[in-house]
Amino acid sequence: MGLTITEKIIKEHLVAGEMKKGNEIGLRIDQTLTQDSTGTMAYLQFEALGIDRVKTKRSVAYIDHNILQTGPENADDHLYIQTVAKKHGIYFSKPGNGICHQVHLERFAVPGQTIVGSDSHTPTAGGMGMLAIGAGGLDVAVAMGGGEYYITMPKVVKVNLTGKLSDMVSGKDVILAVLKHFTVKGGVGKVFEYCGEGVKSLTVPQRATITNMGAELGATTSVFPSDEKTLEFLKAQGRAEDFVELSADADAVYDEEMTINLDELEPFAACPHSPDNVVPISQLNGIKVNQVAIGSCTNSSYMDLMKVAEILEGRTVHENVSLVIAPGSKQVLTMLAENGALAKMVAAGARILESACGPCIGMGQSPSTDAVSLRTFNRNFEGRSGTVSAQVYIVSPETAAVSALTGYITDPRTLEKEINVSLPESFLINDNLIVAPAENSADVEIVRGPNIKPFPEGKALTETVEGEALIKVGDNITTDHIMPSNAKLLPYRSNIPHLSDYCLAPCDKDFPKRAKENGGGFIVGGSNYGQGSSREHAALVPLYLGIRAVLAKSFARIHRANLINNGILPLVFTKDEDYDNISQGDKLVISDAINAVKNDTIIVKNETKGTQYEMKINAADMEQKMLVCGGKLKMINSVK
């Protein structure tokens, strides 16, 4: 029986467990990446491991999230990350060098290698044939220290691409079609592997858009073959020596399959407020647009923005539209400036933002009240833009640019102009904003600003776990709900005590106060609890507030792992009606908790209602040990 691409990479990197679906496996990790929103905590945790230098082939720390400096907090975090990186063998990408996933694709991604990153869109590198997985900061810290990264051996979904994309239909429309089919919950425990003749027509930037937004499926990751197109891109980046050919065997067996005929694909949009609320653009024609934002790690490549420039050339942005564009990297921005494309965009009325995440994470450019905002980003959760009442649609760069001109959501195929953009033979290579680590660690002093506070540590599991149901929330609660990440709070990502006053505030502004008054307790959630970002703060802040367990119908993959890493029990209802039976304020008790975790059957007694609920934790052996010890760091340090 042949192997899929996923299985080939896993087999090459397997250091623990057996390659059987559903088994826990440990992988050797070649590369890591962090960004500054999650990086401070990741490096504090790495320091706590007591390891002098990273053990990976390449680790890179990026500054791309907390760029706005209205006080010393962000700059202090950047200085801490720069000095800790210099000391411990990590490359440091300075502010202005670009978005982590775009830069990593350009300069560091290597086919066939593994990477974990403290950002949920790390799968972007799957467009280069990497096994690229988003994870919590602690998992990344352990990988930097040479430890295995543990996952459940995933199922593999074959996405067979046939035909070729029509003009003004893009890679963004491919992933929106996949999301329409599978939904934001349909990828849990799966890797999406793209195959077929249609793959050969897609450039690496197009593939990276697809794997990037595959994170919204809840998938472990997504991956493309490494082929002639991969080699073409690497040659243009001056990295031909990194090329490795990689494809699935002809007789590889997949767990699921779907086929997309690229010839028949049309432009799509994800409507408010979910990436899987996908409809054809043709159904939205005529909706008035107030703002258009082009960029993010999904669609800020040179190829994307060259198409935007060609669409805008000689035209003017509609008087009622604010158009902002953020090039994904210094490389992209410099090339656009040198070839005149930047001037075309500015002349049309676009505002050019820094090469950073910016509006995608609510860091500036919030729309006006009740505005319709078209964004080429990956998430349109309610309020993520910074304006709760805004209606955010996710679209391709082509749709965004054409709509910016008309003032209405417009099918880009109606543009009476032929757009021809091809991959350059060579990209502009200038890595002068990437700082290499010091040869001698002793020469570097780590600088810590006053806003950088210690991370909370988990406590060993006790025989009895009890407390109130402090809050009850519904389905698809995101990490943006659990730990908001707006422009006002991002500067405090290294200050858990400060952030604790805002935990779950979008759901209930009184939750933080109630949690503190009760000395902690339980959170009750619905399906897909914790979807979205990889931010570990969505577990660290509840840990600080004394949360010992979250009861939910199901969990998003990364958030579940973050809860376990920090010693918080992620309990799953075996009967949905039990969720209905619990009310906020109910007194809940778990007896004989340690044995219950080991036996995977947890009985939660509701003393207020006089009922009880059977719950599962589905924890692998390693996860059980972490929960009993009080988290991953406690477990590691206990065996030193």
C-alpha positions in Angstrom: 0.0 0.0 0.0 1.4 3.4 -1.0 1.8 6.4 1.2 0.3 9.9 1.1 2.5 13.0 1.3 1.4 13.4 4.9 2.4 9.8 5.8 5.8 10.1 4.1 6.7 13.2 6.1 5.4 11.7 9.3 7.2 8.4 8.7 10.5 10.3 8.2 10.0 12.3 11.5 8.3 9.7 13.7 10.1 9.3 17.1 7.3 7.9 19.3 4.1 5.9 18.7 2.8 4.0 15.7 1.4 5.4 12.4 -2.1 4.1 13.0 -5.1 6.5 12.7 -6.2 7.7 16.1 -2.9 6.8 17.8 -0.8 9.4 19.7 2.5 10.0 17.8 5.5 12.1 18.6 7.3 13.9 15.7 10.8 15.4 15.4 10.5 19.0 14.5 12.9 20.7 12.1 11.8 24.3 12.3 9.8 26.6 14.6 8.3 30.1 14.3 6.8 32.5 16.7 5.3 35.9 16.4 5.2 38.7 19.0 1.6 38.3 20.1 2.3 34.8 21.3 6.1 34.8 21.3 6.8 36.5 24.7 5.0 33.7 26.6 6.6 31.0 24.4 10.1 32.3 25.2 9.4 32.7 28.9 8.4 29.0 28.8 11.5 28.1 26.8 13.6 29.8 29.4 11.8 27.8 32.1 13.0 24.6 30.4 16.6 25.6 31.2 18.0 24.8 27.8 20.9 27.0 26.5 20.3 26.9 22.7 17.5 25.6 20.4 18.0 22.2 19.0 16.1 22.7 15.7 17.5 23.2 12.2 16.0 26.7 12.2 13.9 28.7 14.6 12.7 32.2 13.7 11.1 34.9 15.9 8.9 37.3 13.9 7.6 40.8 14.9 4.4 41.3 12.9 1.4 41.6 15.3 1.9 44.2 18.0 3.4 46.8 15.6 1.5 49.9 16.8 3.6 51.6 19.5 1.5 54.0 21.5 3.4 53.2 24.7 6.5 51.3 25.7 4.8 47.9 26.1 5.1 46.6 22.5 8.6 47.9 22.0 9.6 46.3 25.3 8.2 43.0 24.2 10.1 43.3 20.9 13.4 44.0 22.8 12.8 41.0 25.0 12.2 38.7 22.1 15.2 40.1 20.2 17.6 39.5 23.1 16.2 36.1 24.1 16.5 35.1 20.4 20.0 36.4 20.1 21.0 34.4 23.2 19.4 31.1 22.5 20.1 30.5 18.8 17.0 31.9 17.2 16.8 34.1 14.1 15.0 37.4 14.7 12.9 39.1 12.0 12.6 42.8 12.9 9.5 44.9 12.7 9.0 45.9 9.0 10.4 42.7 7.6 6.9 41.3 7.2 4.3 38.8 8.3 5.7 35.6 9.6 4.0 33.2 7.2 4.8 35.3 4.1 8.4 35.8 5.1 8.9 32.1 6.1 7.5 30.9 2.8 9.9 33.2 0.9 13.0 32.6 2.9 12.9 29.5 5.1 10.3 26.9 4.2 11.8 23.6 3.0 9.7 20.8 1.3 9.5 17.6 3.3 10.5 19.2 6.7 8.3 19.7 9.7 7.5 23.0 11.4 5.4 24.0 14.4 4.5 27.7 15.0 2.8 29.6 17.7 0.3 30.9 15.2 -2.7 29.0 13.8 -1.8 29.9 10.2 1.5 28.1 10.3 0.1 25.6 7.7 0.8 28.3 5.1 4.1 26.5 4.6 2.2 23.5 3.5 2.0 25.3 0.1 5.7 24.5 -0.1 5.3 20.8 0.8 6.1 21.2 4.5 4.2 19.4 7.3 3.4 22.7 9.0 1.3 22.8 12.2 0.0 25.6 14.4 0.4 25.0 18.1 0.4 26.7 21.5 3.5 28.5 22.7 4.5 25.8 25.2 4.5 23.1 22.5 6.7 25.4 20.4 9.0 26.0 23.3 9.4 22.2 23.9 10.1 21.7 20.1 12.8 24.4 20.2 14.3 22.5 23.1 14.5 19.3 21.0 11.4 17.7 22.4 8.8 15.7 20.4 5.6 17.3 19.2 2.7 15.1 19.9 -0.4 14.8 17.8 -3.1 12.2 17.1 -2.2 10.4 13.9 -4.5 12.2 11.5 -6.9 11.1 8.9 -5.9 12.3 5.4 -8.4 13.9 3.1 -7.6 13.9 -0.7 -8.7 17.1 -2.4 -8.5 16.3 -6.1 -8.1 19.3 -8.3 -9.0 19.1 -12.0 -8.9 21.7 -14.7 -7.5 25.2 -14.4 -8.7 28.4 -12.8 -10.5 30.9 -15.0 -9.4 34.5 -15.2 -10.2 36.4 -12.0 -10.8 33.2 -10.0 -8.2 32.5 -7.4 -6.7 30.2 -4.8 -8.9 32.0 -2.3 -12.0 30.7 -4.1 -10.6 27.2 -3.9 -10.3 27.2 -0.1 -13.7 28.9 0.3 -15.2 26.1 -1.8 -13.5 23.5 0.6 -14.8 25.4 3.6 -18.3 25.5 2.1 -18.2 21.7 1.8 -16.5 20.8 5.1 -17.4 23.7 7.5 -15.2 25.1 10.3 -15.6 21.9 12.3 -15.1 19.4 9.4 -11.3 19.2 9.5 -10.7 18.3 13.1 -8.2 15.4 13.3 -7.5 15.6 9.5 -4.8 16.7 7.1 -6.0 18.1 3.7 -3.8 16.9 0.9 -4.2 18.5 -2.5 -3.6 16.3 -5.6 -4.5 16.0 -9.2 -3.7 17.6 -12.5 -5.1 20.9 -11.4 -2.4 21.3 -8.8 0.2 21.8 -11.6 -1.5 25.1 -12.6 -1.2 26.6 -9.2 1.7 28.7 -8.1 3.3 28.4 -4.7 1.6 31.7 -3.5 -1.8 30.3 -4.6 -1.1 27.1 -2.8 0.0 28.9 0.3 -3.3 30.9 0.3 -5.2 27.6 0.3 -3.1 25.9 3.1 -3.2 29.1 5.1 -6.9 29.3 5.3 -7.2 25.5 5.8 -6.7 26.4 9.4 -10.3 27.6 9.4 -11.4 24.0 8.8 -10.1 23.1 12.2 -7.6 20.8 10.4 -4.3 19.7 11.7 -2.7 21.1 8.5 -2.9 21.1 4.7 -0.2 20.1 2.3 0.6 20.3 -1.5 3.2 18.3 -3.4 6.6 19.6 -4.0 7.0 19.7 -7.8 8.2 21.8 -10.7 6.2 24.9 -9.4 7.9 24.5 -6.0 11.3 24.4 -7.7 10.4 27.4 -9.8 9.5 29.4 -6.7 12.6 28.3 -4.8 14.9 29.2 -7.7 13.3 32.7 -7.9 14.1 33.0 -4.1 17.7 31.9 -4.7 17.1 28.7 -2.7 17.1 26.0 -5.4 19.2 23.8 -3.1 16.3 23.5 -0.7 14.1 21.7 -3.2 13.0 18.1 -2.6 10.5 16.4 -4.9 7.6 15.1 -2.9 4.3 13.5 -4.0 1.9 10.8 -2.9 2.3 7.3 -4.2 -0.1 6.3 -7.0 -1.7 3.7 -4.8 -1.9 5.9 -1.7 -5.1 5.4 0.3 -7.1 8.3 1.7 -9.8 8.4 4.4 -12.0 10.9 2.5 -12.0 12.5 -1.0 -13.5 15.4 -2.7 -13.0 16.8 -6.2 -13.0 20.4 -7.3 -13.2 21.2 -11.0 -11.2 24.4 -11.3 -12.7 25.1 -14.7 -16.1 25.4 -13.1 -15.1 27.3 -10.0 -16.5 30.8 -9.5 -15.6 33.7 -7.1 -16.9 33.2 -3.6 -17.3 35.2 -0.4 -17.5 34.1 3.2 -20.4 36.1 4.6 -20.6 37.4 8.2 -19.7 36.0 10.7 -18.0 32.7 9.9 -15.4 31.6 7.3 -17.7 28.7 6.2 -20.7 30.9 5.5 -19.7 30.8 1.8 -21.9 31.9 -1.1 -21.0 32.8 -4.8 -20.2 36.4 -5.3 -23.0 36.5 -7.9 -25.5 36.2 -5.0 -24.1 39.3 -3.3 -23.9 41.7 -6.3 -25.1 45.2 -5.4 -24.3 45.2 -1.6 -22.8 48.6 -0.8 -19.2 48.5 0.4 -17.7 50.9 2.9 -14.2 49.5 3.4 -11.8 47.2 1.5 -8.7 45.7 3.2 -6.2 43.8 1.2 -3.4 41.9 2.8 -2.8 39.5 5.8 -0.9 36.2 5.7 -3.5 34.8 3.4 -3.3 37.2 0.5 -0.4 39.7 0.6 2.1 38.0 -1.7 3.8 39.7 -4.7 1.5 37.9 -7.1 -1.6 38.9 -5.2 -0.7 42.6 -5.0 0.5 42.8 -8.6 -2.9 41.7 -9.7 -4.5 44.3 -7.5 -2.2 47.0 -9.0 -3.2 46.0 -12.5 -6.9 46.2 -11.6 -6.5 49.6 -10.0 -4.2 51.1 -12.7 -5.7 54.2 -14.2 -8.8 54.0 -12.1 -10.0 55.7 -8.9 -11.3 54.0 -5.7 -15.1 54.8 -5.2 -15.6 57.9 -3.2 -17.5 56.0 -0.5 -14.9 53.3 0.0 -11.8 53.3 2.1 -9.1 51.0 0.6 -6.1 49.9 2.6 -3.4 47.6 1.4 -0.7 45.9 3.5 2.1 44.1 1.5 3.1 40.9 3.2 6.8 41.4 3.4 9.6 43.9 2.9 10.5 41.9 -0.2 7.0 42.4 -1.6 6.8 46.1 -0.7 10.3 46.8 -2.2 9.5 45.0 -5.5 6.2 46.8 -5.8 8.0 50.1 -5.2 10.7 49.4 -7.8 8.4 48.3 -10.6 5.8 51.0 -10.2 2.9 48.9 -9.0 2.9 50.7 -5.6 2.5 54.0 -7.4 -0.5 52.6 -9.4 -2.2 51.6 -6.1 -1.5 54.9 -4.4 -2.6 56.9 -7.5 -5.9 55.0 -7.4 -6.5 56.1 -3.9 -5.3 53.2 -1.8 -3.7 53.7 1.6 -0.5 51.7 2.1 -0.1 50.1 5.5 3.0 48.6 7.1 4.1 45.0 6.2 2.3 43.5 9.1 -0.9 41.7 10.2 -2.6 45.0 11.1 -6.4 45.0 10.5 -6.6 41.2 10.4 -6.1 41.1 14.1 -8.0 44.3 14.9 -4.8 46.3 15.1 -6.1 49.5 13.4 -8.4 50.1 10.5 -11.6 49.2 12.3 -14.6 49.9 10.0 -17.3 52.5 10.8 -20.4 51.6 12.7 -22.6 49.1 10.7 -20.1 49.2 7.8 -19.7 46.5 5.2 -16.0 45.6 5.0 -14.5 43.3 2.3 -11.3 41.7 3.5 -8.8 39.3 1.9 -8.1 37.8 5.3 -8.9 34.4 6.8 -11.4 35.2 9.6 -14.5 37.3 9.9 -15.6 36.5 13.5 -18.0 39.0 14.9 -16.1 42.0 16.4 -12.7 40.7 15.3 -12.3 43.8 13.1 -12.6 46.0 16.2 -16.2 47.1 15.3 -18.9 44.8 16.7 -21.6 46.0 14.3 -19.5 45.7 11.1 -20.4 43.1 8.5 -17.1 41.5 7.3 -16.9 39.5 4.1 -13.9 37.4 3.2 -13.0 37.6 -0.5 -10.1 37.2 -3.0 -7.8 40.1 -3.8 -9.4 40.3 -7.3 -12.9 40.6 -5.9 -11.7 43.1 -3.3 -10.0 45.4 -5.8 -12.8 45.4 -8.3 -15.4 46.1 -5.6 -13.3 49.0 -4.2 -13.7 50.6 -7.7 -17.4 50.1 -8.0 -18.4 50.7 -4.4 -20.5 47.5 -4.4 -19.7 43.8 -4.0 -18.9 43.0 -7.6 -18.0 39.8 -9.5 -14.4 40.5 -10.6 -15.1 38.6 -13.9 -17.1 41.7 -15.0 -13.9 43.8 -15.2 -13.3 44.7 -18.8 -9.6 44.3 -18.6 -7.3 41.3 -19.0 -5.0 40.8 -16.0 -1.8 38.9 -16.7 0.7 38.5 -13.8 3.4 35.9 -13.8 5.9 34.7 -11.2 9.2 36.7 -11.6 12.3 34.9 -12.6 14.0 36.2 -9.5 12.7 37.9 -6.4 14.6 40.7 -4.7 16.7 39.1 -2.0 17.6 41.4 1.0 17.6 39.7 4.4 19.1 42.7 6.3 16.1 42.8 8.7 16.8 39.3 9.9 19.2 39.2 12.8 21.3 36.1 13.3 21.8 34.7 16.8 25.0 35.2 18.7 27.7 32.6 18.5 28.4 33.0 22.2 25.2 33.0 24.4 27.1 34.4 27.4 27.7 37.7 25.5 24.0 38.5 25.4 21.9 39.9 28.3 18.1 39.4 28.0 16.2 42.7 28.5 12.8 42.5 30.3 10.4 45.4 30.4 8.2 46.1 33.4 5.1 44.9 31.5 6.4 41.4 31.2 5.0 39.3 34.0 5.6 35.6 34.8 3.2 33.1 33.3 0.8 31.3 35.6 1.7 27.7 36.4 -0.7 24.8 36.6 -1.3 22.9 39.8 -1.2 19.1 40.2 -4.6 17.5 39.9 -6.4 17.0 43.2 -8.7 14.1 44.1 -11.7 16.4 44.2 -12.3 19.3 41.8 -15.3 21.5 42.6 -16.7 24.9 41.9 -19.4 26.9 40.2 -20.4 26.8 36.6 -19.2 30.4 36.2 -20.4 30.9 32.6 -22.4 29.0 30.0 -21.7 29.8 26.3 -22.9 28.5 23.0 -21.3 26.9 19.9 -18.2 28.1 18.0 -16.9 30.2 20.8 -13.6 31.5 19.5 -10.3 32.4 21.2 -11.3 36.0 20.3 -14.2 35.5 22.7 -12.1 33.8 25.4 -9.2 36.2 25.3 -9.9 39.3 23.1 -7.0 40.5 21.0 -7.8 44.0 19.9 -5.5 47.1 19.6 -6.1 48.0 23.2 -5.3 44.6 24.7 -2.5 43.4 22.4 0.2 45.5 24.2 -0.6 43.4 27.3 0.0 40.0 25.8 2.9 39.5 28.2 0.8 40.6 31.2 -1.6 37.8 32.2 -2.9 39.6 35.4 -4.0 42.6 33.3 -5.6 40.4 30.6 -7.6 38.5 33.2 -10.0 41.4 33.5 -11.1 40.8 29.9 -11.5 37.0 29.7 -14.7 36.0 28.0 -15.9 39.6 28.4 -17.5 39.6 24.9 -19.8 36.9 26.2 -20.3 38.2 29.7 -18.5 41.3 31.0 -18.9 40.2 34.6 -17.2 36.8 34.1 -13.7 37.9 35.3 -15.1 39.4 38.4 -17.2 36.4 39.1 -14.3 34.0 38.6 -12.1 36.0 41.0 -14.8 36.2 43.7 -15.4 32.5 43.5 -11.7 31.5 43.4 -12.2 29.9 40.0 -14.6 27.2 38.9 -15.9 25.8 35.6 -16.6 27.0 32.1 -19.5 25.3 30.1 -19.3 25.5 26.3 -21.0 24.2 23.2 -19.6 22.6 20.1 -16.1 23.6 18.7 -15.2 25.5 21.8 -11.9 27.5 21.3 -11.9 27.7 17.5 -9.6 30.2 15.7 -6.3 31.5 16.9 -3.6 29.4 18.5 -3.2 32.0 21.3 -2.2 30.2 24.5 -3.6 33.1 26.4 -7.0 31.6 26.0 -5.8 28.9 28.4 -3.3 30.9 30.4 -5.8 33.5 31.5 -8.5 31.0 32.6 -5.7 29.2 34.5 -4.8 32.5 36.2 -8.5 32.9 37.1 -8.6 29.4 38.7 -10.5 27.5 36.0 -9.8 23.8 36.5 -12.1 22.4 33.8 -14.0 23.3 30.7 -17.1 21.2 29.9 -18.1 21.3 26.2 -19.7 19.4 23.4 -16.5 19.4 21.5 -13.2 21.4 21.3 -11.1 22.9 18.6 -7.7 21.0 18.3 -5.2 23.7 19.3 -7.3 25.1 22.2 -7.8 21.6 23.6 -4.0 21.0 23.5 -3.4 24.4 25.2 -5.8 23.5 28.0 -4.1 20.2 28.6 -0.6 21.8 28.4 -1.7 24.1 31.3 -3.4 21.5 33.4 -7.0 22.4 32.7 -9.4 19.5 32.1 -11.2 19.6 28.7 -14.3 17.5 29.3 -16.6 16.4 26.6 -20.3 15.7 27.1 -21.4 12.2 26.1 -25.0 13.4 25.9 -25.8 16.8 24.5 -28.9 17.0 26.7 -26.5 17.2 29.7 -25.3 20.5 28.4 -28.8 21.7 28.4 -29.3 20.7 32.0 -26.5 22.9 33.4 -27.2 26.5 34.4 -24.8 29.2 35.3 -24.2 29.2 39.1 -24.7 25.4 39.5 -22.3 23.8 42.0 -20.3 21.1 40.2 -18.1 18.4 41.7 -15.7 15.8 40.3 -14.7 13.1 42.8 -11.7 10.7 42.4 -10.5 13.0 39.6 -7.1 11.4 39.1 -8.4 7.9 38.5 -11.2 9.3 36.4 -8.7 11.0 34.1 -6.7 7.8 33.8 -9.8 5.7 33.1 -11.3 8.3 30.7 -14.7 8.4 32.4 -15.3 11.5 34.4 -18.5 11.8 36.4 -19.5 15.4 37.1 -22.1 15.8 39.8 -24.4 18.8 39.7 -25.2 19.3 43.4 -27.5 22.2 42.6 -29.7 20.1 40.3 -29.2 16.7 41.9 -28.0 15.2 38.6 -24.8 13.9 37.2 -23.1 13.8 33.8 -20.8 11.2 32.3 -18.0 13.0 30.4 -15.0 11.9 28.4 -11.6 13.4 28.1 -10.1 11.2 25.4 -6.6 11.8 26.7 -3.6 9.9 25.4 -1.1 8.6 27.9 1.1 11.7 27.6 -1.9 14.0 28.0 -3.0 12.1 31.1 0.4 12.6 32.7 0.3 16.3 31.9 -3.1 16.7 33.5 -2.2 14.8 36.7 1.1 16.8 37.0 -0.6 20.2 36.4 0.5 20.8 32.8 3.3 20.1 30.4 6.0 22.2 32.0 5.3 20.7 35.4 5.6 17.2 33.9 8.9 17.9 32.1 10.5 19.5 35.1 9.3 16.7 37.4 11.5 14.2 35.5 14.6 16.3 35.2 
